[in-house]
Amino acid sequence: MEAFHEALSRRSLGVIKAISMTEYRPPFLDKVGQWNKFNEYSGGTLVEKCCHYFDLINLLADSKPQRVFASGGQAVNFLDFEKDGKKSDIDDHSFVTIDYSNGVRATVALNMFCPDFYEELVICGDEGRLLACERVDLQQMKAPDASVSVYLGEQGASRTTKLGYPAAIEKSGHHGATYYEHSAFLDRLEGKLVDSATPLPGLWAMIVASAAQESIATGNPIEIAQYIDLHKLAAALSQ
């Protein structure tokens, strides 16, 4: 939220030109029926895990995705895992590039065989750069370390802001996100307006994610317009 405020509300970076998202994290946890170990149940790692990142990038780019190219695979995790005679086929690392119709370019890098959590968002504009990052040290059981930095060079004052919610909220789940998601949900039930996600940007995030999975499978870049036609999604996107 602070990164969006700097980039979109304050326009601290000028016109956004490039966006990069990175996550290093441990493998998938156990789930009911181990559904998250198989592409046919989850849609693939980029759908199940990274759709949130594609949503954020789409919003920052403020444009329609044009082309997606991805490379990834299963290098370390669950190589010997089987259930009901079926071997796990879930990707554990990937690199994705996205071209947008307004010229913005974006990347997503994912690695899921790391000992701790680290997430990073970099936004570059024609007047500055923003770095938003969070690290969770699972070995030391330390609280999340989150910050947003704005680097403006000679154009203005650079700064770094440490971020965190009150301890009770931080511990409520997903480092505070669970509390605010439930709060927004209750507001909607009471008829109040909220700025939470709606189905349409959610669908666009899933289109980018599934196109990236298709790119990994085929080794080819995916033209989003053709992908939408192929899967008959035009009507849903026009709502």
C-alpha positions in Angstrom: 0.0 0.0 0.0 2.8 2.4 0.8 4.5 1.6 -2.5 1.3 2.2 -4.4 0.9 5.5 -2.6 4.4 6.7 -3.6 4.2 5.4 -7.2 0.5 6.2 -8.1 -0.7 8.8 -5.7 2.3 11.0 -5.0 3.9 10.2 -8.4 7.2 10.2 -6.7 8.9 8.2 -9.5 7.4 10.1 -12.4 6.0 7.9 -15.2 6.4 4.2 -14.4 8.5 2.4 -17.0 9.6 -0.9 -15.5 8.4 -3.2 -12.6 10.2 -6.1 -11.0 8.8 -8.6 -8.4 10.8 -11.2 -6.7 10.0 -13.9 -4.1 12.4 -16.3 -2.4 10.6 -18.8 -0.1 10.5 -22.4 1.2 8.5 -25.1 -0.6 4.7 -25.5 -0.6 3.3 -26.7 2.7 1.1 -29.8 3.2 -2.5 -29.2 2.0 -5.7 -31.3 1.9 -5.1 -34.2 -0.5 -1.7 -32.5 -1.4 -3.5 -30.7 -4.2 -0.8 -28.0 -4.4 1.8 -30.6 -5.6 0.0 -31.2 -8.9 -0.6 -28.8 -11.9 -4.0 -30.3 -12.7 -5.4 -29.3 -9.3 -3.7 -25.9 -8.7 -3.3 -24.7 -12.3 0.5 -24.5 -11.7 2.7 -22.6 -9.3 2.4 -19.3 -11.2 -1.4 -19.5 -11.0 -1.6 -20.8 -7.4 1.2 -18.7 -5.9 2.0 -15.8 -8.2 -1.4 -14.6 -9.3 -1.3 -12.0 -6.5 2.0 -10.6 -8.0 0.5 -10.4 -11.5 -2.5 -8.5 -10.0 -0.2 -5.9 -8.3 1.9 -5.5 -11.5 -1.2 -5.1 -13.7 -2.4 -2.3 -11.4 0.9 -0.5 -11.3 1.3 -0.8 -15.1 -2.2 0.6 -15.5 -2.4 -1.0 -18.9 -3.4 -4.3 -20.6 -0.8 -7.1 -20.8 0.2 -7.7 -24.4 2.7 -10.5 -24.3 4.0 -13.0 -21.7 7.1 -15.1 -21.8 8.2 -17.5 -19.0 10.8 -20.0 -18.2 10.6 -22.4 -15.3 10.6 -25.9 -14.0 11.0 -28.4 -11.1 14.6 -28.5 -9.9 14.5 -29.4 -6.2 11.1 -29.7 -4.6 9.0 -32.9 -4.5 11.1 -34.7 -7.1 10.4 -38.0 -5.3 6.9 -37.1 -4.2 4.0 -39.4 -5.3 0.4 -39.6 -4.4 -2.0 -42.3 -5.7 0.7 -43.4 -8.2 1.1 -39.9 -9.7 4.4 -38.0 -9.4 4.4 -34.3 -8.4 4.9 -32.0 -11.4 4.8 -28.6 -9.8 7.3 -25.9 -10.8 9.6 -24.6 -8.0 11.3 -21.8 -9.8 10.5 -19.5 -12.7 11.2 -16.2 -14.5 8.4 -14.3 -16.2 8.5 -11.2 -18.4 5.4 -9.2 -19.4 5.0 -6.5 -22.1 2.2 -4.0 -21.7 0.4 -2.0 -24.4 1.6 1.3 -23.0 5.3 0.2 -23.1 5.7 -0.8 -19.5 7.7 -4.0 -19.0 7.7 -6.2 -15.9 9.4 -9.3 -14.6 8.5 -11.8 -11.9 11.2 -14.1 -10.4 10.2 -17.0 -8.1 12.3 -19.5 -6.2 10.7 -21.9 -3.8 13.6 -23.9 -2.4 15.0 -21.2 0.0 15.3 -21.4 3.8 13.6 -18.1 4.5 11.1 -15.6 3.0 12.1 -12.6 1.0 9.8 -10.5 -1.2 10.9 -7.5 -3.2 9.1 -5.0 -5.5 11.1 -2.6 -7.6 9.4 0.2 -9.6 11.4 2.4 -11.9 10.1 5.6 -13.4 11.6 8.3 -15.4 12.3 10.3 -12.2 13.3 7.7 -9.6 13.3 4.2 -8.3 11.3 2.5 -5.5 12.2 -0.6 -3.5 9.7 -2.3 -1.3 10.9 -5.4 0.5 10.0 -7.8 3.4 12.1 -10.5 5.0 11.0 -13.2 7.4 13.9 -15.1 9.1 12.3 -18.5 9.9 15.4 -19.8 11.5 15.6 -17.0 14.1 11.8 -16.7 14.4 12.1 -12.9 14.1 9.3 -10.5 13.2 9.0 -9.5 9.6 11.4 -6.7 8.5 9.6 -4.6 5.9 10.5 -1.2 4.4 9.9 1.0 1.4 12.7 3.1 -0.1 12.4 5.9 -2.6 15.6 6.9 -4.5 15.4 10.1 -6.5 19.0 11.0 -7.1 19.3 14.7 -7.9 15.6 15.1 -8.5 14.6 15.1 -4.8 15.1 13.7 -1.3 15.7 9.9 -1.1 14.3 8.1 2.0 13.6 4.8 3.6 10.5 4.0 5.7 10.3 1.0 8.0 6.8 -0.5 8.1 4.8 -2.6 10.5 1.4 -2.9 12.0 0.7 -3.2 15.8 1.9 -6.5 17.2 -1.6 -7.9 17.7 -2.4 -7.3 14.1 1.0 -8.5 12.8 0.4 -11.8 14.6 -3.2 -12.3 13.3 -2.0 -14.0 10.1 -0.1 -13.1 7.0 1.6 -10.3 9.0 -1.6 -8.3 9.3 -3.2 -9.0 5.9 -5.7 -11.5 7.3 -7.1 -8.8 9.7 -7.6 -6.2 7.0 -9.1 -8.7 4.6 -11.7 -9.7 7.1 -12.3 -6.1 8.0 -13.0 -5.2 4.4 -15.2 -8.3 3.9 -17.4 -7.3 6.9 -17.6 -3.7 5.5 -18.9 -5.1 2.2 -21.5 -7.2 4.0 -22.7 -4.0 5.6 -22.9 -2.2 2.3 -19.9 0.0 2.8 -17.5 0.9 -0.1 -14.0 -0.6 0.1 -10.9 -0.5 -2.2 -10.4 -4.2 -2.2 -10.1 -6.3 -5.4 -13.0 -7.0 -7.7 -13.5 -10.0 -10.0 -12.3 -8.2 -13.2 -8.7 -7.4 -12.1 -8.7 -10.9 -10.6 -9.5 -12.4 -13.9 -6.7 -10.3 -15.6 -4.2 -11.6 -13.0 -5.3 -15.2 -13.8 -5.0 -14.6 -17.5 -1.4 -13.5 -17.1 -0.6 -16.3 -14.7 -2.1 -19.0 -16.9 -0.5 -17.6 -20.0 2.9 -17.8 -18.2 2.2 -21.4 -17.3 1.4 -22.0 -21.0 4.7 -20.3 -22.0 6.7 -22.6 -19.7 4.9 -25.7 -21.1 5.5 -24.7 -24.8 8.7 -22.6 -24.6 7.0 -19.9 -26.6 5.9 -16.3 -25.8 2.1 -16.0 -25.5 0.2 -13.2 -27.2 -2.5 -12.3 -24.7 -5.1 -11.2 -27.4 -4.8 -14.7 -29.0 -4.9 -16.4 -25.6 -8.2 -14.5 -24.7 -9.7 -15.6 -28.0 -8.6 -19.2 -27.6 -10.2 -19.5 -24.2 -13.3 -17.4 -25.1 -12.8 -14.8 -22.3 -13.7 -11.7 -24.3 -17.3 -11.6 -22.9 -16.2 -12.0 -19.3 -13.6 -9.2 -19.7 -16.2 -6.8 -21.1 -18.4 -6.9 -18.0 
